């Protein structure tokens, strides 16, 4: 099978899934994004509460990434956020459109499919679960934090480590997500916020079993920077070990780790956010016969400290 025809599944949420899909779209024809349904902040959170629906925000980002339209205005329209207007301020057009399609079809997955047609999406976007659930976290001091947005943007002391996260009530894996994982040639997890974008997918009942059962290779892109309140002082080994504690043993085949440190000037912008460079501490990574850490320069040449799309695509082609 030619590389371009390989079936690739990307699991995550937020800008991480957008970055990976954008990197893969020019090179691969068979892409599926499996997206977290834990988001409960901002426009997404309001629509979730008011309409009793699943969160549309991460779905919207993934659809934009997969859009084959040359019309930049279409992507800009889906991303457009209203700055004023009673009841409209803060909402993105794409979120409102998905909400309207959900009301028309009475089916969240069909609403996504119809939005994908409008954007000429090349690939599928699949919610990880069709059940509504809230993300909770227990901190090391025993505090319980309720809601993805409260974990993501801490009102509590963000220096206190997260002990564990879970979903309440339990949520079941979407059968379409399970099918995509079992039929995949490669499953990519991340990059993304560890406890709020990535692990919520792994908490869904049936996800671990699907990842253990699939014949696909499973690869994890570690983050470039830590996040205050979630991964303070984490090195690459901390990200990998935490992810594996939720994944289960011998699921991960590759961890792709950035080994290029940004200049002090680029890092200076992250001091306010209390974010730090993720050190590639290979010596601390626990190895097994099926697992290989891979280091590479994944850094964008300038601007914000982000993964470079072409470098991501190159790393994935190497794995395949």
VOBA-1610 file (N, C-alpha, C; in pm, whole numbers, padded with zeros to 5 digits, always signed):
BEGIN
Unk+00085-00120+00000Unk+00000+00000+00000Unk+00089+00126+00000Unk+00060+00220-00090Unk+00135+00344-00095Unk+00109+00424+00033Unk+00213+00499+00074Unk+00200+00578+00198Unk+00079+00670+00194Unk+00053+00733+00080Unk-00056+00830+00069Unk-00192+00768+00099Unk-00203+00636+00079Unk-00331+00567+00101Unk-00345+00507+00240Unk-00242+00521+00322Unk-00248+00466+00457Unk-00360+00535+00537Unk-00426+00455+00621Unk-00533+00509+00704Unk-00472+00562+00834Unk-00487+00692+00856Unk-00428+00756+00973Unk-00538+00817+01059Unk-00533+00786+01188Unk-00628+00841+01286Unk-00551+00932+01380Unk-00603+01051+01402Unk-00543+01148+01493Unk-00638+01167+01611Unk-00588+01147+01733Unk-00670+01157+01854Unk-00623+01277+01937Unk-00718+01362+01977Unk-00680+01475+02062Unk-00788+01579+02068Unk-00745+01705+02071Unk-00837+01818+02078Unk-00760+01947+02065Unk-00832+02056+02055Unk-00769+02188+02051Unk-00683+02210+01928Unk-00578+02292+01945Unk-00492+02328+01832Unk-00400+02214+01792Unk-00378+02116+01881Unk-00289+02004+01849Unk-00340+01922+01731Unk-00469+01887+01733Unk-00529+01811+01623Unk-00525+01894+01495Unk-00554+02023+01506Unk-00550+02111+01389Unk-00410+02110+01327Unk-00307+02120+01409Unk-00169+02123+01360Unk-00133+01995+01287Unk-00166+01881+01345Unk-00130+01752+01284Unk-00208+01729+01154Unk-00337+01758+01155Unk-00418+01739+01034Unk-00370+01830+00921Unk-00335+01953+00956Unk-00283+02046+00856Unk-00152+01993+00796Unk-00071+01931+00880Unk+00057+01874+00834Unk+00035+01753+00742Unk-00066+01671+00774Unk-00087+01545+00701Unk-00166+01562+00572Unk-00254+01661+00568Unk-00350+01674+00456Unk-00284+01675+00318Unk-00170+01743+00297Unk-00109+01742+00164Unk-00049+01607+00123Unk-00026+01518+00221Unk+00049+01395+00194Unk-00035+01267+00203Unk-00148+01273+00275Unk-00226+01151+00300Unk-00373+01175+00266Unk-00437+01072+00210Unk-00574+01087+00159Unk-00679+01034+00256Unk-00638+00951+00353Unk-00737+00882+00436Unk-00717+00920+00582Unk-00772+01034+00622Unk-00750+01089+00756Unk-00881+01090+00836Unk-00869+01053+00963Unk-00982+01062+01055Unk-00934+01129+01184Unk-01007+01230+01228Unk-00979+01294+01356Unk-01081+01246+01459Unk-01032+01193+01570Unk-01119+01156+01682Unk-01097+01262+01790Unk-01206+01331+01825Unk-01195+01455+01901Unk-01261+01443+02038Unk-01193+01498+02138Unk-01245+01498+02275Unk-01378+01572+02285Unk-01464+01523+02374Unk-01594+01585+02399Unk-01600+01639+02542Unk-01484+01674+02599Unk-01480+01723+02737Unk-01486+01874+02747Unk-01466+01945+02636Unk-01459+02090+02637Unk-01589+02150+02691Unk-01576+02244+02786Unk-01697+02308+02841Unk-01677+02456+02868Unk-01582+02516+02795Unk-01554+02658+02815Unk-01598+02744+02698Unk-01606+02876+02721Unk-01632+02973+02617Unk-01761+02948+02541Unk-01757+02976+02409Unk-01872+02958+02321Unk-01923+02815+02326Unk-01830+02719+02321Unk-01866+02577+02325Unk-01945+02544+02451Unk-01898+02593+02566Unk-01964+02564+02693Unk-02104+02619+02699Unk-02124+02742+02646Unk-02257+02804+02647Unk-02353+02723+02561Unk-02308+02686+02440Unk-02395+02609+02348Unk-02425+02471+02405Unk-02325+02414+02471Unk-02343+02282+02533Unk-02454+02287+02638Unk-02452+02393+02719Unk-02552+02405+02826Unk-02689+02444+02773Unk-02692+02542+02682Unk-02821+02596+02637Unk-02896+02499+02546Unk-02822+02419+02468Unk-02888+02332+02370Unk-02877+02184+02403Unk-02812+02152+02516Unk-02802+02013+02558Unk-02731+01926+02456Unk-02630+01984+02389Unk-02560+01912+02283Unk-02415+01885+02323Unk-02346+01809+02241Unk-02204+01786+02263Unk-02125+01909+02217Unk-02005+01931+02268Unk-01930+02053+02237Unk-01882+02058+02092Unk-01908+02170+02020Unk-01871+02177+01879Unk-01732+02235+01850Unk-01667+02299+01948Unk-01546+02377+01922Unk-01431+02299+01860Unk-01393+02187+01919Unk-01281+02108+01867Unk-01317+02041+01734Unk-01446+02008+01718Unk-01495+01954+01591Unk-01472+02057+01480Unk-01510+02182+01510Unk-01497+02291+01412Unk-01352+02307+01367Unk-01259+02307+01463Unk-01117+02325+01429Unk-01068+02213+01338Unk-01107+02089+01368Unk-01064+01975+01288Unk-01121+01982+01146Unk-01247+02024+01133Unk-01308+02037+01001Unk-01236+02143+00918Unk-01200+02254+00979Unk-01127+02360+00909Unk-00992+02307+00861Unk-00924+02229+00946Unk-00794+02172+00908Unk-00805+02080+00788Unk-00918+02007+00778Unk-00936+01911+00669Unk-00998+01972+00544Unk-01034+02099+00550Unk-01101+02162+00436Unk-01010+02164+00314Unk-01066+02121+00201Unk-00991+02120+00075Unk-01021+02244-00007Unk-01106+02331+00045Unk-01145+02449-00030Unk-01028+02547-00042Unk-01010+02602-00162Unk-00909+02706-00183Unk-00961+02842-00137Unk-01088+02844-00101Unk-01150+02969-00059Unk-01117+02996+00088Unk-01017+03080+00110Unk-00974+03111+00247Unk-01087+03175+00327Unk-01175+03243+00255Unk-01286+03311+00323Unk-01375+03211+00397Unk-01388+03090+00341Unk-01473+02988+00403Unk-01417+02947+00539Unk-01285+02922+00544Unk-01220+02887+00671Unk-01228+03004+00768Unk-01207+03126+00717Unk-01216+03244+00803Unk-01357+03261+00859Unk-01457+03229+00775Unk-01597+03239+00819Unk-01625+03142+00934Unk-01579+03018+00921Unk-01602+02917+01025Unk-01530+02955+01155Unk-01417+03028+01143Unk-01338+03066+01261Unk-01382+03200+01319Unk-01464+03274+01245Unk-01499+03410+01286Unk-01569+03412+01422Unk-01516+03495+01511Unk-01574+03509+01646Unk-01639+03647+01661Unk-01767+03648+01694Unk-01838+03774+01713Unk-01782+03849+01835Unk-01756+03977+01818Unk-01701+04058+01926Unk-01809+04138+01998Unk-01925+04148+01935Unk-02031+04226+01997Unk-02165+04162+01964Unk-02271+04218+02018Unk-02405+04164+01992Unk-02456+04087+02113Unk-02573+04124+02162Unk-02630+04057+02279Unk-02655+03909+02245Unk-02594+03822+02320Unk-02610+03679+02296Unk-02516+03623+02191Unk-02455+03710+02110Unk-02365+03664+02004Unk-02217+03678+02041Unk-02184+03779+02120Unk-02044+03806+02155Unk-01978+03682+02215Unk-01862+03648+02159Unk-01787+03532+02209Unk-01809+03406+02128Unk-01919+03399+02054Unk-01948+03280+01975Unk-01876+03284+01840Unk-01831+03167+01793Unk-01777+03157+01657Unk-01890+03116+01563Unk-01879+03162+01439Unk-01981+03128+01339Unk-01989+02977+01320Unk-01873+02910+01316Unk-01871+02766+01295Unk-01944+02689+01404Unk-01926+02732+01529Unk-01998+02669+01640Unk-02149+02685+01625Unk-02191+02806+01585Unk-02334+02833+01567Unk-02391+02750+01451Unk-02311+02736+01345Unk-02357+02658+01230Unk-02375+02511+01267Unk-02277+02455+01338Unk-02288+02315+01380Unk-02408+02296+01473Unk-02431+02395+01560Unk-02547+02390+01649Unk-02677+02390+01569Unk-02686+02478+01469Unk-02806+02484+01385Unk-02826+02353+01309Unk-02717+02298+01256Unk-02727+02170+01183Unk-02770+02057+01276Unk-02724+02064+01400Unk-02766+01964+01499Unk-02916+01974+01527Unk-02966+02097+01535Unk-03110+02117+01559Unk-03192+02068+01439Unk-03140+02090+01319Unk-03212+02050+01197Unk-03214+01898+01183Unk-03099+01834+01207Unk-03086+01689+01183Unk-03121+01605+01305Unk-03113+01668+01425Unk-03131+01596+01551Unk-03031+01481+01564Unk-02912+01501+01506Unk-02808+01396+01506Unk-02673+01466+01498Unk-02595+01458+01607Unk-02469+01533+01613Unk-02371+01489+01504Unk-02361+01359+01481Unk-02269+01311+01378Unk-02312+01353+01238Unk-02441+01355+01212Unk-02489+01402+01082Unk-02462+01551+01065Unk-02477+01626+01175Unk-02447+01770+01171Unk-02301+01793+01133Unk-02212+01712+01190Unk-02069+01722+01157Unk-02046+01691+01009Unk-02113+01586+00962Unk-02099+01545+00821Unk-02145+01657+00728Unk-02257+01721+00761Unk-02310+01829+00676Unk-02217+01950+00679Unk-02163+01982+00797Unk-02066+02092+00807Unk-01941+02061+00725Unk-01901+01933+00727Unk-01785+01889+00648Unk-01809+01907+00499Unk-01930+01883+00453Unk-01964+01902+00311Unk-01951+02049+00272Unk-01996+02138+00360Unk-01987+02281+00333Unk-01841+02324+00320Unk-01756+02268+00406Unk-01614+02303+00406Unk-01532+02220+00307Unk-01596+02128+00237Unk-01526+02035+00146Unk-01415+01961+00220Unk-01447+01910+00338Unk-01348+01842+00421Unk-01303+01711+00356Unk-01172+01692+00348Unk-01115+01568+00296Unk-01074+01482+00416Unk-01164+01399+00460Unk-01140+01319+00579Unk-01261+01326+00670Unk-01254+01254+00780Unk-01368+01246+00872Unk-01331+01306+01007Unk-01431+01363+01071Unk-01416+01410+01209Unk-01520+01338+01292Unk-01472+01269+01396Unk-01557+01179+01474Unk-01549+01217+01623Unk-01662+01244+01688Unk-01657+01265+01833Unk-01619+01135+01904Unk-01533+01144+02004Unk-01484+01023+02071Unk-01597+00948+02141Unk-01697+01024+02186Unk-01814+00964+02250Unk-01938+01044+02212Unk-02054+00980+02220Unk-02180+01050+02197Unk-02253+01075+02329Unk-02184+01042+02439Unk-02239+01063+02574Unk-02190+01195+02631Unk-02275+01261+02706Unk-02235+01385+02774Unk-02171+01350+02907Unk-02052+01403+02930Unk-01982+01376+03056Unk-01897+01496+03092Unk-01868+01508+03220Unk-01786+01617+03270Unk-01649+01563+03312Unk-01545+01640+03284Unk-01409+01602+03326Unk-01385+01653+03468Unk-01332+01566+03554Unk-01297+01604+03690Unk-01150+01570+03717Unk-01089+01646+03804Unk-00950+01621+03842Unk-00936+01623+03993Unk-00855+01530+04044Unk-00816+01533+04185Unk-00672+01581+04192Unk-00650+01684+04276Unk-00515+01736+04295Unk-00444+01660+04407Unk-00315+01678+04416Unk-00236+01605+04516Unk-00277+01638+04659Unk-00338+01756+04680Unk-00381+01792+04815Unk-00523+01748+04845Unk-00585+01673+04751Unk-00719+01621+04772Unk-00831+01704+04713Unk-00800+01825+04665Unk-00904+01908+04602Unk-00960+01839+04478Unk-01091+01856+04456Unk-01155+01806+04334Unk-01192+01927+04248Unk-01143+01930+04126Unk-01174+02038+04032Unk-01271+01984+03928Unk-01384+02054+03912Unk-01488+02007+03821Unk-01490+02092+03693Unk-01485+02024+03578Unk-01498+02092+03451Unk-01365+02113+03381Unk-01364+02085+03252Unk-01241+02097+03171Unk-01184+02237+03176Unk-01269+02339+03166Unk-01219+02476+03160Unk-01156+02518+03293Unk-01205+02465+03406Unk-01148+02498+03537Unk-01014+02428+03561Unk-00993+02316+03492Unk-00864+02248+03498Unk-00766+02319+03405Unk-00817+02358+03287Unk-00736+02422+03182Unk-00687+02560+03225Unk-00777+02638+03287Unk-00741+02773+03334Unk-00767+02775+03484Unk-00667+02739+03565Unk-00691+02715+03708Unk-00723+02841+03788Unk-00833+02832+03866Unk-00862+02934+03967Unk-00796+02895+04099Unk-00761+02766+04109Unk-00690+02714+04227Unk-00540+02741+04212Unk-00463+02699+04308Unk-00317+02713+04302Unk-00264+02616+04196Unk-00224+02671+04081Unk-00180+02589+03968Unk-00050+02515+03991Unk+00018+02542+04103Unk+00144+02471+04132Unk+00118+02332+04190Unk-00006+02310+04235Unk-00040+02179+04293Unk-00062+02079+04179Unk+00006+01967+04185Unk+00001+01868+04077Unk-00135+01799+04068Unk-00169+01760+03947Unk-00288+01678+03924Unk-00254+01533+03956Unk-00335+01472+04041Unk-00313+01332+04079Unk-00378+01237+03979Unk-00504+01270+03940Unk-00575+01185+03844Unk-00692+01264+03785Unk-00739+01219+03669Unk-00860+01277+03608Unk-00955+01164+03570Unk-01086+01197+03563Unk-01185+01097+03523Unk-01308+01169+03467Unk-01396+01091+03405Unk-01520+01143+03349Unk-01638+01104+03438Unk-01732+01197+03454Unk-01853+01167+03531Unk-01973+01224+03457Unk-02073+01143+03423Unk-02072+00996+03437Unk-01979+00933+03335Unk-01965+00801+03343Unk-01882+00731+03246Unk-01936+00752+03105Unk-01848+00753+03008Unk-01890+00770+02869Unk-01837+00651+02788Unk-01914+00610+02687Unk-01876+00495+02605Unk-01816+00542+02473Unk-01722+00465+02421Unk-01656+00496+02295Unk-01758+00495+02181Unk-01755+00598+02099Unk-01838+00605+01980Unk-01801+00487+01887Unk-01898+00406+01845Unk-01866+00292+01756Unk-01790+00332+01630Unk-01817+00452+01577Unk-01745+00498+01458Unk-01598+00529+01488Unk-01571+00574+01611Unk-01432+00597+01653Unk-01360+00463+01669Unk-01429+00367+01728Unk-01370+00233+01745Unk-01336+00171+01610Unk-01428+00182+01515Unk-01409+00125+01381Unk-01286+00189+01314Unk-01275+00321+01325Unk-01162+00391+01263Unk-01029+00346+01322Unk-01025+00327+01454Unk-00901+00283+01521Unk-00863+00141+01478Unk-00961+00053+01472Unk-00933-00087+01438Unk-00891-00103+01291Unk-00934-00010+01206Unk-00900-00019+01064Unk-00776+00063+01027Unk-00719+00134+01122Unk-00609+00227+01093Unk-00476+00155+01070Unk-00389+00224+00997Unk-00249+00181+00983Unk-00160+00253+01085Unk-00202+00374+01124Unk-00129+00453+01222Unk-00227+00535+01303Unk-00209+00535+01436Unk-00287+00619+01526Unk-00190+00719+01590Unk-00224+00846+01580Unk-00140+00953+01637Unk-00215+01016+01753Unk-00148+01027+01867Unk-00204+01096+01984Unk-00122+01222+02006Unk-00192+01335+02018Unk-00124+01461+02046Unk-00064+01524+01921Unk+00008+01637+01941Unk+00033+01704+02068Unk-00094+01773+02120Unk-00087+01818+02244Unk-00203+01886+02302Unk-00193+01887+02453Unk-00279+01966+02515Unk-00279+01972+02662Unk-00308+01832+02717Unk-00218+01785+02801Unk-00219+01644+02842Unk-00349+01604+02911Unk-00388+01679+03014Unk-00502+01638+03096Unk-00637+01687+03043Unk-00636+01787+02954Unk-00764+01842+02908Unk-00795+01816+02761Unk-00694+01782+02680Unk-00719+01753+02538Unk-00693+01608+02500Unk-00594+01545+02564Unk-00554+01410+02523Unk-00614+01301+02612Unk-00587+01306+02742Unk-00631+01199+02833Unk-00783+01184+02837Unk-00865+01293+02824Unk-01010+01271+02821Unk-01055+01170+02715Unk-00984+01162+02604Unk-01016+01061+02501Unk-00990+00920+02553Unk-00885+00906+02632Unk-00844+00773+02681Unk-00933+00726+02796Unk-01005+00820+02859Unk-01093+00785+02971Unk-01224+00724+02925Unk-01255+00741+02797Unk-01382+00690+02742Unk-01378+00537+02741Unk-01481+00477+02795Unk-01486+00331+02809Unk-01481+00262+02673Unk-01382+00177+02655Unk-01363+00106+02528Unk-01245+00157+02448Unk-01194+00278+02481Unk-01082+00333+02406Unk-00954+00253+02427Unk-00922+00224+02552Unk-00799+00148+02580Unk-00801+00013+02508Unk-00916-00054+02514Unk-00928-00186+02451Unk-00910-00176+02299Unk-00967-00071+02240Unk-00954-00052+02094Unk-00808-00028+02056Unk-00737+00052+02135Unk-00596+00081+02107Unk-00508-00041+02131Unk-00549-00126+02227Unk-00474-00250+02250Unk-00499-00352+02140Unk-00619-00348+02083Unk-00659-00448+01983Unk-00612-00413+01842Unk-00603-00284+01810Unk-00569-00244+01673Unk-00431-00294+01631Unk-00418-00321+01502Unk-00287-00360+01447Unk-00206-00238+01407Unk-00267-00121+01418Unk-00200+00004+01382Unk-00085+00032+01477Unk+00017+00101+01426Unk+00120+00157+01512Unk+00059+00277+01585Unk+00098+00297+01711Unk+00046+00408+01790Unk+00162+00501+01825Unk+00151+00628+01784Unk+00259+00724+01805Unk+00207+00844+01884Unk+00291+00895+01973Unk+00254+01010+02056Unk+00354+01124+02033Unk+00302+01241+01997Unk+00385+01361+01985Unk+00384+01434+02119Unk+00498+01441+02185Unk+00505+01514+02312Unk+00498+01665+02285Unk+00461+01739+02387Unk+00450+01884+02373Unk+00588+01949+02370Unk+00592+02071+02318Unk+00716+02149+02316Unk+00735+02228+02444Unk+00620+02269+02505Unk+00623+02352+02624Unk+00531+02292+02731Unk+00564+02318+02856Unk+00476+02276+02965Unk+00358+02372+02974Unk+00258+02336+03055Unk+00142+02423+03076Unk+00118+02439+03225Unk+00112+02562+03269Unk+00091+02589+03411Unk-00045+02535+03454Unk-00046+02464+03565Unk-00169+02405+03617Unk-00191+02262+03573Unk-00118+02219+03470Unk-00132+02082+03421Unk+00000+02005+03425Unk+00102+02063+03365Unk+00227+01987+03346Unk+00348+02069+03391Unk+00336+02138+03503Unk+00448+02217+03555Unk+00572+02129+03570Unk+00684+02178+03522Unk+00815+02111+03538Unk+00823+01975+03469Unk+00730+01943+03381Unk+00734+01814+03311Unk+00847+01812+03208Unk+00916+01700+03203Unk+01008+01672+03092Unk+00938+01573+02999Unk+01003+01536+02890Unk+00940+01443+02794Unk+00900+01312+02862Unk+00985+01260+02951Unk+00955+01133+03017Unk+00829+01143+03104Unk+00806+01259+03165Unk+00685+01277+03248Unk+00560+01272+03161Unk+00564+01338+03045Unk+00451+01332+02952Unk+00423+01188+02911Unk+00529+01116+02873Unk+00513+00979+02822Unk+00462+00887+02932Unk+00523+00894+03050Unk+00483+00806+03160Unk+00338+00830+03203Unk+00298+00958+03207Unk+00159+00990+03245Unk+00063+00935+03141Unk+00093+00958+03013Unk+00005+00908+02907Unk-00006+00756+02914Unk+00106+00689+02934Unk+00106+00542+02938Unk+00028+00488+03058Unk+00022+00565+03168Unk-00054+00518+03285Unk-00204+00511+03254Unk-00250+00590+03156Unk-00391+00585+03115Unk-00411+00495+02993Unk-00308+00483+02911Unk-00316+00400+02790Unk-00314+00251+02821Unk-00237+00215+02922Unk-00211+00074+02948Unk-00075+00035+02890Unk-00028-00082+02928Unk+00106-00127+02889Unk+00111-00168+02742Unk+00225-00143+02683Unk+00260-00191+02549Unk+00159-00151+02442Unk+00102-00031+02456Unk+00014+00023+02352Unk+00093+00118+02263Unk+00176+00200+02326Unk+00252+00301+02254Unk+00372+00238+02184Unk+00384+00262+02053Unk+00498+00212+01975Unk+00606+00318+01960Unk+00565+00445+01947Unk+00661+00554+01927Unk+00621+00675+02011Unk+00721+00746+02061Unk+00702+00880+02116Unk+00796+00970+02038Unk+00739+01073+01975Unk+00820+01163+01893Unk+00844+01289+01975Unk+00972+01314+02004Unk+01013+01416+02101Unk+01096+01523+02031Unk+01060+01647+02053Unk+01138+01758+01997Unk+01271+01771+02071Unk+01380+01788+01995Unk+01511+01801+02059Unk+01579+01936+02031Unk+01502+02030+01974Unk+01560+02162+01948Unk+01501+02266+02043Unk+01588+02328+02120Unk+01542+02428+02217Unk+01528+02564+02150Unk+01415+02631+02171Unk+01398+02766+02114Unk+01499+02863+02174Unk+01522+02971+02105Unk+01615+03073+02155Unk+01558+03137+02281Unk+01646+03191+02368Unk+01597+03259+02489Unk+01497+03371+02457Unk+01515+03434+02343Unk+01425+03542+02304Unk+01283+03488+02280Unk+01273+03373+02215Unk+01141+03314+02189Unk+01079+03263+02318Unk+01162+03211+02407Unk+01111+03157+02533Unk+01067+03268+02629Unk+01123+03387+02612Unk+01092+03498+02703Unk+00942+03530+02705Unk+00877+03510+02591Unk+00735+03537+02582Unk+00649+03444+02664Unk+00708+03335+02713Unk+00631+03235+02788Unk+00649+03248+02939Unk+00731+03344+02982Unk+00757+03361+03126Unk+00627+03397+03200Unk+00547+03487+03138Unk+00420+03528+03199Unk+00326+03409+03216Unk+00327+03319+03118Unk+00238+03201+03122Unk+00292+03091+03213Unk+00413+03112+03266Unk+00481+03013+03351Unk+00495+02878+03278Unk+00523+02888+03148Unk+00546+02770+03065Unk+00696+02757+03039Unk+00743+02632+03034Unk+00885+02606+03015Unk+00907+02504+02903Unk+01027+02507+02847Unk+01063+02412+02742Unk+01063+02269+02797Unk+01007+02176+02721Unk+01005+02034+02761Unk+01138+01970+02722Unk+01216+01936+02823Unk+01349+01878+02798Unk+01336+01734+02747Unk+01413+01697+02643Unk+01410+01561+02588Unk+01499+01465+02669Unk+01453+01428+02788Unk+01535+01349+02881Unk+01526+01199+02850Unk+01588+01158+02743Unk+01577+01019+02696Unk+01619+00918+02801Unk+01717+00953+02885Unk+01768+00861+02986Unk+01665+00821+03089Unk+01558+00900+03104Unk+01455+00871+03205Unk+01333+00799+03148Unk+01334+00773+03018Unk+01217+00710+02955Unk+01226+00559+02968Unk+01119+00499+03022Unk+01115+00354+03040Unk+01088+00287+02906Unk+01176+00198+02867Unk+01166+00133+02737Unk+01111-00008+02752Unk+01047-00057+02644Unk+01017-00199+02634Unk+01041-00240+02490Unk+01028-00368+02461Unk+01069-00419+02329Unk+00986-00360+02214Unk+00865-00312+02244Unk+00778-00261+02139Unk+00777-00109+02129Unk+00848-00041+02218Unk+00838+00104+02228Unk+00969+00172+02193Unk+00961+00273+02104Unk+01082+00344+02063Unk+01060+00495+02071Unk+01139+00565+02155Unk+01135+00712+02150Unk+01216+00761+02030Unk+01164+00862+01962Unk+01232+00918+01844Unk+01250+01067+01869Unk+01373+01117+01857Unk+01396+01260+01874Unk+01420+01324+01738Unk+01369+01446+01723Unk+01386+01520+01598Unk+01362+01667+01624Unk+01413+01750+01536Unk+01382+01893+01540Unk+01241+01911+01485Unk+01147+01944+01572Unk+01006+01961+01533Unk+00960+02106+01542Unk+01054+02195+01572Unk+01021+02334+01606Unk+01002+02420+01482Unk+00897+02501+01485Unk+00877+02603+01381Unk+00995+02699+01384Unk+01041+02748+01267Unk+01162+02830+01266Unk+01149+02965+01336Unk+01027+03019+01343Unk+01011+03149+01409Unk+00869+03163+01463Unk+00849+03271+01537Unk+00716+03297+01593Unk+00691+03219+01721Unk+00564+03189+01746Unk+00527+03113+01866Unk+00597+02977+01864Unk+00620+02923+01984Unk+00684+02791+01993Unk+00578+02686+01963Unk+00577+02641+01839Unk+00478+02545+01790Unk+00548+02438+01707Unk+00479+02325+01687Unk+00529+02221+01597Unk+00523+02272+01453Unk+00623+02238+01374Unk+00628+02273+01233Unk+00556+02165+01152Unk+00465+02206+01065Unk+00382+02111+00990Unk+00465+02016+00904Unk+00560+02071+00830Unk+00641+01986+00742Unk+00727+01888+00821Unk+00775+01931+00937Unk+00857+01842+01020Unk+00773+01730+01081Unk+00649+01760+01113Unk+00556+01656+01161Unk+00534+01554+01050Unk+00504+01601+00929Unk+00479+01511+00815Unk+00600+01423+00787Unk+00719+01481+00796Unk+00843+01406+00772Unk+00860+01294+00876Unk+00833+01326+01003Unk+00845+01226+01110Unk+00746+01112+01089Unk+00625+01146+01046Unk+00521+01044+01025Unk+00555+00955+00906Unk+00606+01016+00799Unk+00648+00935+00682Unk+00759+00839+00721Unk+00848+00884+00808Unk+00958+00798+00854Unk+00904+00678+00932Unk+00805+00702+01019Unk+00745+00595+01099Unk+00677+00493+01009Unk+00605+00542+00908Unk+00532+00453+00819Unk+00625+00375+00727
//
